[in-house]
Every structure is written in structure tokens, then in C-alpha cells.
Amino acid sequence: MSPLDEVEIEAVSPVIEPARVLRGSSSDEVVSPVPEPTRVLHTSPSDVSPVPFAFGVVMTRVAPAPEKGRDVPPAITEKESWTEGTASPSVTDSIPLTPTQHVMVYGAVFVPIACFLWIYSAMGEGVYVFTQLSKDGNYEVAWWLCVAAVGWLALLWVVDAFDKSITGTSAKNAVYVLTIIPLGAMFVASLLAVEHYISAPMVLFVVFKALVDKVLYDAVFHGYVALGKFMRVNGHANLVASLITCTSWLIWMCAFDNEWNNTVMFAAYHSQLECNRATDSLEEAQCQAAYLLWASPLIISVLCGFFGIACLYLSKDGSAVRMLVVQFLVLGMGMWVSVSISGAEMGLADDILQFALLFCSMMIVVCVNIIGYDNLRVQLGSLKMTQKISEYSQSNFAKGMIVVLTLPVIPGFLVLSALIRQARVFGLSMASAKRTVDAEFAYFTSAGWAMLLWLFADVTAVFTWAAYIAMFYFICDVGVGKGAVLFLGWMISIMKEFSPVVVLFCFILLGVFMFLLPPVPGPPVYLTGGVLLVGSMQDTYGFWGATAICVFVCWFVKLLSCALQQKMFGENLGSYVGVRYMVGINSRQMRAIRYCLMQPGLNPAKIAILCGGPDWPTSVLCGILGVPLRESMIGTAPVLVLYLAYTVLAGAFMLKTGGTCASDSVVVDVSVSP
């Protein structure tokens, strides 16, 4: 019998196992497929003739996989990527999208944007739609719909409808239908709640946009086009949509809309929305809606632009994990900014937090979808940062923090756990494998008991730390934070009669003193400067001249305070071994921070640390690490254009919203939480 010659064959997904053809006999005999793993080669169009498919072209060459421990054979060219055990294109496959697929991607991006702008913007019928959705009684209907939807989903959770062990087709389809109904109710409730949540339709649009992208890829492109290619084309489509949307808004604003340069800003919109600016504040939904509907095309343009940039970044292999970490950092930054301005009563805090949560959550879902949940667990588990966080979470301090943050929902969790156990005991669970797992446990499920035993392993120490954390928050937020606001408001009220020179000198002294207090953040000082200094100097220098002077005075106060914090506190504390040990002066993280701060001039790492970190801890840490004062001042200087100037402008504009330097309302308006 002649030796077997292996013949490569062309195949399409799913994988066709390679067959051995017997040569030299009277007739060629095809024997059973070789029981060894397959090597799938994804090639470029120039290497293999295309095989047409319904939604595009797939070009795959299948051959036996290399033996374990051997490298990929040289026969695989640099234009090919190797995936073992599957013929689906990889993330970095070079197979391009067809023209039809390009049209589908661009249509999935442009059509929802056009529909939304027609329905919920001043360029379309947004004013009429908002008026109809905000009628009396709609919010109450929305509230009851939301309660019913949450109760429905909780009932599905009680009967284990979302358990992975449910594999039957009919059961899974029933769960899908039963889940769509409450989600649809929540969608309707969000629309009817615009009276109190005017940005709810915009939130729904972003969620719908992410859902369309996922459904489009899973239903049309999955298995035929590499995910990286899809993300790249989707990113380009979103960037083009962002540019066209912004350009259209500018043309409409200049050519068709006359409200942007009217002496009474948005007077027509306010009239249609029944907003009386003489008596109603901007906190009223009808008054805010005028500005949101006018600017919604610009907001959509910005969101699509960021989404497009993120998609282009995610099209690179291995970028999803880094993007996931970045999104968590951005999410934390958005929450910090929201808390920092939450007391300013400018109607911004909720919107900033809402859109930060929305955009980051959307990108987190996209990243998880790209990586895969199981693969994500493996990759995150291999990171040293994840391992350190896991070790830190076992401390009583971390458990006390969890108790403080989740205490309002722990009773609900226990009630839900008890209901799930009862449903399983009485045979109401849709997952048959779960009906007996809790038979030996009383009151709660096995998972509920495991959580309680882990969280309260040392109940005395956990609750002690929880009490300390709660007291610290109360002192900082209510004691120092509100006390600082009241003190700044009192200063505004008593210094309105003094000359601008005296006010300027007192503000510098008081601003530096406030910065030297660890719990006091910068925004209250900047807002107070915008109200106090501009109010006292605008008669002499004009509004914009006084505002410019105030911006540079606050910048000087910031830099002077940081220098004092570094020299007075940081360098002195750095001489104590206990402080250096607590900071971890020789840890890898601190050495990396010191390396970034010691770099001459400006660089992104230095700016991120010095301008993004909290005022007092960052400056004191520079002193402990021995960073030269010149380098720390250079790295701190960009706060002028990053956020300081805008915060001062926000305080100055309060003088133009009906208040004056002597108004008590301004004193309330500048309240800012730390």
C-alpha cells in the first residue's frame, strides 16, 4: 500500500476536517477524517480564491494542526492568522467587508441618528414630542410601569429563569419573551418620565444604538467577518455620522434657527414649552428642555465621535482589556466630577453622572462582548492589579466599606434570597438542577449564606470599620464640606461693601487657607472667586475683564497652595519612617509615579497625576517622594485650561442668572460637596 499523501482542501465555516486520500490503488479511496486537531488559516483575498456566501466572502484553508510544542509552520504567511479548532475569522483577520456590508453598517449608524434627531430635537418635532410626553399624569403612569417591570423581572429571577442550566429551546424562548415584556414597559416608562428626566430619550437612544450594533454583528457578520474589521468600519461610520450631524446642526442654527442670536435667548422655545423665565428657574424641566432640545444634535455628535474613536481602538487585537480598565477609571472620574459640582445647583451634576455612567457602561458591554466573558475572567485574573484587589477585598476594612455602600440593598437581597429558596423547595424553579441545592440550608439559598459568611466572618471588626467610615464621610461631607460652603457664603455677604483691592487680598489669604485643609476641594474656592471677585470688580473692569483677572488669581492661589502643601506638609512628613512605610515609598507603583513626576517639562503622565488627583494628597505626596518643586508646578499649571477657568466662569455666570454679589441666592448656589 502506498504511503498516504495529505492534501489541503479549501473549506468554509464550519470546519471541514481534513481527509486522507489513498493514492496508487485502482480507485482513489477516501478514508475517515483524521482524528487530529485542525489548523485553520485565515488568508487575504490575494492568497485564495473567494468562496461566496450570503453576507460576504470567506476564504479559509484547512490543514492538520502542528504537533504540540511546535511553532506555526513557515507555510503560514504574515498575511495569515492561525486559530486552532475553528474556521471563524479572528479579530485581526484581513478579510475586508463587501460594499453591501459597508452599506448595512453605515445604515445601522445613520438611520437611528436621523430618526432620533427628527423625534427629539429642535431640528425636528422635539418641542411637540416633549410637550406631549410631559403632560400631567404621565409621570405617575411611568412610575407604576417601572414598579411593575422591576417586580416582573424579580419574579423571573426568583424562579431561576436566567440560570445557565436552562438549555431547552422552548424554555429559553419563553424566557426571552417574558423578559422582553418588562423591558418594553421600562422603555415606555422612560419616555413618559421626561417631565423629571428630560435626558431619558437620549439615554434610550445610546442603549438602542449599542443594541443595534450587537444584533447586526451577531445576526449578519458573526462567522463571516472578523470582529476587528467590523469595529473598524463601525468606527469610521460613527465618525462620519458625528461630522455630518455637527455640520447639519451648525447649518440649521445659522440658516434656519433664529433663536441662537436672539436678545431673549430661546424665548420662542420657552413659550412653546410653557416656561416662564421671569418666575421659573432653570431647574424646571420645561426650561431645561429648551436648551437640551436645541443642543441635542451637538450632544449626539459628540457621543458618536467618542464611540467611533473607541471602536477604532477596539479594532486592534488585545485592546479590549485595556479599554475596559480605562472605562472603569473614566467612570470613577465622572462620578467624582458629579459629586464635586452636585451642590452648585446648575443642573449639571445629574447629567454628567448619567452620561458618564451610560457611555462607560455601553463601552464595558462592548468590551466584554469582544473579549468573551470566560476569556475576560482569565485575562483579568492574570493581571497583578486584579490579584491585589482580590487580596485587599478580604480585609475587614474593605468589607466595612462594602457594608456602608450596600447597606440599603442588603435587606432586599436577603428577601430575594429567601424567596428563591422557597421557590426551589416548592418546585417552582425553571432550572431543575437548582431545585435540590438549597434543601440543607434554612431561610436563604446557599449563595446567600456564602455571601453572609464571607462578609461577616468577623462581624465586630467589620461593623467597627463601617462605623469609622461612616463617621469620616459625615465629618468630611457635612462638617468640613458644608461648613466650608457656609463660611464662603458668609464671606461673600460681609465683603460686598469693601473695595476690590481689599476683597482681592482677603480672597487670596482665605483661598490658600482653604486649600491647606485636606478635605476641602478646589471647586468651592473657584466658584466663590467667580462670584466674589467678579462681583466686586466688574464695575471697574467690566464683566469679562473682571472674569479674566479672577481666573488668573484663582490659578495663582492654586499654584501657591500646592507649593505650600508640598513644602510644609509633604517634605516634613517624608522624614518620618512610619509615613513613608504607610505610603509605600519603595513600592513599584510609587516608583513609577515618582519617575513620571521627575520627567522634565510637560507630558501626559505628569499632567494626569498632578491635575487629575485630589489637591492636598497629590501635593503632599510630591513632597514625600522628593519631587522638585519646579517640576510639580509645571505639571500642575495646565489646570488653568483643564477645569479651573470653566469653574470660575460658572461662578461668574451666576451673577448673570438673576443674582448679584449681595444676593442670598448666590450664597446657596455656590454650595459644592467635597
N, C-alpha and C positions, 0 to 999 in steps of 0.2 A: 504494500500500500504506500502510495506516495505521501511525502510529508504534507502537512496542512499549510496552505498559504492563506494568511489573513488578508482580507480585502476590506478596505474602508468603504463605507456606504454613506450616502447622503440621506439625512432624515430630518423630520420636523418634530416639534414638541407634540406629544410626549416622547420620551426617549425610546428609540428602537434599538434593542440590544443587538450588538454585532453578531453576525452569523459566520460560521466557518464553511467554506465551500470546498468540497473534496475534488481535487484535480487528478487527472490521469486515469480515471475509470472510464468505462464505456459511456456513462452519462454522469453529468455533474449532479452530485447528491448534496443537498443542503441538510446539514445535521442540526441538532438542537442548539439554541443560543448558548454562547459561552457563559458559564456561571461565574463571571468575574466582573468587578465594577467597571463602569463605563467612564470614558473621558470625553467630555463634551467640549468642543471647540467652537467659540463664537467668533466668526470671521467677518471681515469687512466685505462690502459688495464686490471689491476688486478681486477677491480670492476665490469665491464660489458663486456659481450661477444662482440667481434667486429662485426661491420656491414661493409662488404666490399664495397668499392667504386672504381671508375675508377682510381683514383690517390692516393689511400691510404685507411685509416681506420678512421671512425668517430664513436665515442661512445658517445651517448647522452641519458640522461634520462630526461623526461619532466614531471612536476607535477605542480599543482596550485601554484602560487606565494604567498608569505606570505602577510598578510594584511599590509597596510601602517603603518609605525611606528614600526613594529616588526622586530626583527633581523632575520637573516637567520636561519632556523630551525637547530637544532643539527644534523638532519639526514645528513646534508651535511658534509662530512668528510674533513679533512685537505688536502686530495689529490684532492679535487674538487674545482672548481671556479664557482661562480654564476654570470650569466649575465641575466638581465631581458629583455624579449621580443625578444631574438634572440637565435638561436641554433648554430651560428657560433662560433668556438673556440676563446677564449680570448687570450690576449697577453701572458699570463703566463700559458696557458694550458699545461698539462703534456703529451699530445698525441705525441708520437715520430714519426719521419719520417720513412717511409719504405725504404728498400735498394734501390728500384728503384728511389725513390725521392732523396736519397743521391747521386746517380749516376747523376741525372739530375742537381742537384745543383753544384756538382764538375765539370761536363762537361761545364756548363754555365760559370764557372770561368776559367777553364784551356784552353778551345778551343780559346776564344778571345785572351788570352795572347800568346799562341803558334802562332796564325796567325799574330799577330802584330809583334812579335819578328822576324818572318821569313820575313815580308814585310819591316820593318823599323828599323832594327838594323844591326850592322856589323856581327852578328852571322848568318844572312840570306842574303837577297838581298837588304839590306838597302842602300848601296852605289849606286847600279844601279838605284833603285827606286828614290832616291833623285836626281840623275843626270837627270833622265827623267822628273821629276816634276819641276825642276828648270830651264828648258830650256827657252831661250829668248821668250818673248811674253806670257808666261803662267800667269805671274802676272797681265798683263793688262786684260786678259780674266777673271781672278779671280775677279778683281776689278769690272768689269761690271756685272758679275754674282751676286756679292754681292749687288750691287746697285739695280739690277732688283729684287732680292729676298726681300730686305727691302721694296722697293716700292710695291711689291705684298702683303706683309704682312700688310703694312699700308693701302692699298686699302681694304683688308678684315676687318681691324679694322674700317675703315670709314663706311662700310655698316653693322656694328654690327654683324659680323659673329661669334664672340666669346661671344656673350651675352648668359647668362644662361637661358633666357626665351625661347630660341630655343629648343624645345623638340621633334620636328618631326624627325623620323628616317631617312628619305631621306635627310632632310636638314642637320642633323648632319653628315651623311656620306659624303655629298658634302663638308662640311666644312673641314672634315678630309682630303679628297683628295686634296682640294685646299690648305691646309696647308702643306701637305707633299711635294708638288712640290717645293715651295720656300726653305723649309728646306733642301731638296736634293740638290738644287742649291748652298746653302750656304756650304753644306758638300763638294761638288766638288770644290767650290772656295777656301775653306780652304786648300785642298790638293794642288791646283795649286799655292798657295801663299807661299809655303815653301821657296822660294827664299828670302823672307823677314821675314817670321815667321817659323823658322825651327822646332819649337816645336808644330806646329799646328796639325800634325798627332797624337802626343801623347795626346794632349787635346781632340781630337775627340775620341781616344780610351777610355779615362776615362769617357767621356759622354756616349759613347756606352755601356760601362760596367755597369753604373748605370741604363741605359735604359733596358738592358737585365735582370737585377735583378728585376726591377719593372714589366716588362712584364711577366717574369717567375712566379712571385708570383701571380699576378692578374689573369693570364690565367690558372694556374695549381694548385696552392696551396690555393688560397683565398677561405675561407669557409670550407676547409678540414684540414688545418694545422694551428696551432697558429702562428702568426707573430713572436713572440719571439723565437719559435723553429726554424723557417726558418732563422731568423737573426743569431742565434747561429751556425747553420750548415754552413751558408754562411760565417760567420766569421772564422770558422775553415778551410773552404776550401780556403779562401784568405790567411790565414797564411801559410798553406801548400804550396800553389802556390808561395808565397813570398820566402819561404825557398828553394823550388826546383829551382825557377828562379835564385836566387842568387848563389846557388851551381853550376848550369849549367853554369852560366857566369864565375865563378871562374875556373871551369874545362876547359872551352873553352879558357879563357885568358891564362892559363898556358900551355895547351897541344897543342892547335891549332893556337892560335894567337901569332905571334912573335913581334907585334908592341909595346907591353906594356913595353918591356925592351930594345928597340932599342935605339942606340945612338942618332938618329934623330927621336924624338917622332912622331909617326903617319905619317912618311914620305910617306909610301905607300898609305894611305888614302888620304893625301893631294894631291898626284899625281893623283889619280883617280878622285878626286873632282875638279881638276884644281885650286888648291890653292897654290900659290907661297909664302911660308913663308918668303922669302927674301924681298918681296915687299908688301905683303898683311898683314894687321893686323888681330887680332882675331875677330875684329868687322865684318869682311866679313862673309857672310852666309856660303860660301863653307868651310871656315876654322873652323867655329864653328860646322858645321855639322859633321866633322870628330870626334870630341870629343863626341858630343851628340849621334851619331850612335853607337860609341864604348861603351858608358856608359848607353844606353837606357835600357838594361836588368836590370841593377842595379837600375835605377830610377823606373822602373815598379815594381821591387821587393819591394822597399821602399813604394811606393804608395799602393800596395796591402797589405803590412804589416799594415800600418796605417788604411786602410779601414777595415781590419779584426778585429783589436782591437776595432775600433768604432762600428762594428756590434756586437761584443760580449758585449760591454757596452750597446748598444741599445736593446739587448735582454731582459734586465731587465725592469720590469714594472715601469713606471714613469720616466725613464731616458732620454726620448727624449727631454723634455723641457730643462733639464739641459744641454744636449748636444747642443741644439740649441743656448743657451746663450753662451756656451763655443766657438762654431764655430764663432759667431759674434766677440768675443774677439780675437780669433786667426786670423780672417780676418783683424781686425784692426791692430794687431801686425805685420802681414805680410806686410800690406800697409806701416806701419811706418818703417819697416826694408828696404823696397824697396826705400822709399823716402830718407832714411839715406844714402844709398850707390848709389843713382841714378847718382851722378856725378863722381863716381870712374872710369867710362868707362872700366869696367871689363866684360861687357856683362852679368851681373848677375841680375841687378835690374828688367828688364822686365820679366825674367824667374821666379824670386822669386815671384813677384806680380802675374804673370799669374797662377802659380801653387797654390799659396795661395788662389786666387780667385776661381780657378777651384775646388780644393779639398773642400774648405769650402762651396761653392755653392752646390756641389754634396751632401755633408752631410746635408745641410739645407733642400734640396729637400727630402732626405731620412727621416729626422726627421718629416717634415710636412706630408709626406705620412704615417708615422707610427701613428702620433697623429690624423690626420684628420684636415682639415682647420677650420671647425666650432669649434671643440673641442680645437684647438690651440688658437683661439681667446678668448675662455672662460678662458683657463688656463693662458694665458698671461695677460688677463685683470684683473685677481685676484692677480697678483704679485704687490707688492708695488713699485718695481722699474719701472714697466710699467706705473703705475699711476703717479709717479713722473715725468717720461719722458713726459707723455702726458700733465701734468701741465706746465712743462718747455717749451714745444713746443709752448705754447700760448704767450710767451713773445716776445717782439719786437726784442730782441737780437737773439733769435732762428730763427725768420722769416728773419732777416737780413742775418744770416748765410745761410739759405736756398736760398736766392736770390743770394748770392755770388757763391754758389756751382752749382746752376742750371740756372744761367743767360743765358749761351749759348743755352740751350734747351727750354727755356720758349717761344721764338718766334715759334719754331717748334710745341710746344704743342698748342699754340693758333691757328696756321694754321690748325692743325689736328682737333681741336675742331670745328672750323668754317666749315670745310669740312664735319664733321659728322653731324652737324646741317643741312646743305644744303641737304645731302643725305636723312635725315629723312623727311625734308619738302617736297621733291620731291618723296617720297615714295620708295626710293631705299634701305631702311634698310631691312635686312633679319629678324629682330625682329619686328614683327607687333606691339608689345606693346610699342615700343620706337618711333613710327612714330609721335606721337602727344605730347610727353612730353616736347618738346622744342618750341612749337608753340608760347608761350608767351614771349620767350626770343629772343633778337636780337643779331645777329652776332655769338654768341657762344652758346654751349649747357648749360643746367642748371648746370651740373657738372663743366664746365669751369668757369661759373660765380661764383659758390660757392667757387672754389679754389681762384679766384682772390679777391673776397670779404674777404675771410679769411686771405689771405697772405698780402693784402694791406689795412687792416682795418684802420691802422694809417700809411698812406703812408710816411709821413715826418719822423717819428721815425724809420720806417723800413729801409728806404734808408740812414738815418744818421748812423745807426748801420752798415749797409752794407759797407758804405764808411770807417768807422773806422776799420772794419775787414779787408777790402782790403788793407788799408794803413799799418796795423800791419803786414799782411803777406808780403807785398812788402818790408818793412823795415827789417824784420827778414830774409827773403829768399835772397833778392838781396843785401840789405845793410849790415847786420851783417854776413849772411851766406857766400856770395861771397867775402865780404871784408875780412873775416877770412881766406878764402882759398887763396886769393891773398897775404895776409900777410904771411901765412905759406910758400907759394911758394917763396916769396921774401926772407924769412929767409933761405930757402934751398939754394938759389942761392948765398947768400953772406957768408954763413958759411961753404961752402965746402972747404975753404982753411985753416980753423982753426984746431987746434989739437983736438983729440977725447975728452979730458978732458973738454976743453972749450965748445965744442958742447954739451956735456952731461949736463954741468951746465946750459947753456943757455936754453936748451930744457926743463929742469925741471922748471925753472922760468917761461918760456913762456907758458908751458903746464898748470901750475897752474893758471896763469893769464887768459888763455883762458877758463878754466873750471869755473872760478868765474864769467864769463859773462853769464847771464841767457839764451840767445838764442843759444849759441854755444854748439853743441852736442859733444859727445866723439869721434866718428869715425874719423873726420878730424885730431884730435890730434894723435890718434893711427897710422893712415896711414902715417902722417908726420914723426912720430918716426921711423916707419919701413923704410922709405926712407932715412931720415937724419942720424939717429944714426947708422943703419946698414951700410950705405954707407961710413961713416967716420971711422968705427971700424973694418970692415971686413978684411982689410989688416993686422991688428994686431991679431985679434982673430979668423979669418975665418968667413965664411958666417953664419954658424949655431951657432957658439959661439956668434957672434955679435947679431944675432937674439934673442938668449936666454936672453942676457943682456938687449936688448931693451924691451922685453916682461915684465921683472920684473921692469924696470924703469918706463914704462907706468903704470904698476899696482901700483907702489908707488905713482906716480903722481895722479892717480885716487883716491886712499885712502886719500892722503893728502888733495886734493881738496875738497873731501866730508866732511872731518873733519873741514876744514876752513869754508865751506858753512854752516855747521850745527852750529858751534860756533859763527862765525862772524855775519851771517845774521839771521839764524833761531832763536837762543836764544834771540837776541836783538829784533827782530820783534815780538817775542812771548810776550814781555812785554807790547805791545800796544793792548788795548781792541778792537779797530777797526779791527786790523789784525786778532785777534782771532775770532771775530764775522764773518768776511768775510770767514775765513777758515771753520767755523762751528766746533769749538773745542769740543763742547759738543754734537754734533750730533751722532747718532748711528754708522754711517759709520766711523767717525774719532775715536770714542772709540774702534771700532773693529780693526782699523788699529793700534792704539796705543797698544792694547792688543797683537796683533801679533808681533809687534816690540819689546815689552818688554820681550818676552819669551827668556830664556837663550839659548845660543848655536845656532845651525842651525836648521831650519825647513822650509818646502816648502813655507808656507805663508810669512815668513820673506824674504826669497830669492826672491820670486816673486815680492814683493813690492820694495825692495831695488835694485835689479838687473834689474827688468823689467821696472821700472819707469824712466822718464827723469832725468838727473843728478841733475841739480840745484833745481827744485821744490821738488824732493824727499828728498834731504839732508836738505833743508831749512825747510820742513815740519817736519822732525825729530827733529829739534831744537825747533820749535814752540810747538810740542807735549811733549817736555821734555824727549825724548828718551835718555838713557845713551849712550855716545859716544862709549863705548866698544861694546855694542850690535849692534849698527848700523855699526861699522867697521866689526864685524864678519859676519853680514848679507850681506855686500857689497863685501866681499872678493871673493866669487865664480865667480865674473865677469871674473876672470883670465881664467877659463876654459869654461865659457859660451859663450863669444864672444870676449873678449879683445885680447887673444893670436891669434885668427884667423884673426882679423883685422890687427894686426901688421904683421903677416905673409903675408897678401895680399899686404901691402905696401912694405915689403922686397922683395917679388917676382917680383915687378915692376922693380927692378934692374936687374932681370934675363930675362926680356922680351924685351931686346934691349936698355933699358935706363940706365943711370948712375946717380950718385948723382949730376952731373953737367948738366944733360940733361934737356932742357926746356920741353921736352915731359913729364917728370915725374911730373913737376910742374902742368901741366894740368891734369894729371891722378889722382892726389890726391884730386881733387875738389869734395866736398861732400855737398849735400844740407842738411840743418838742418831738 
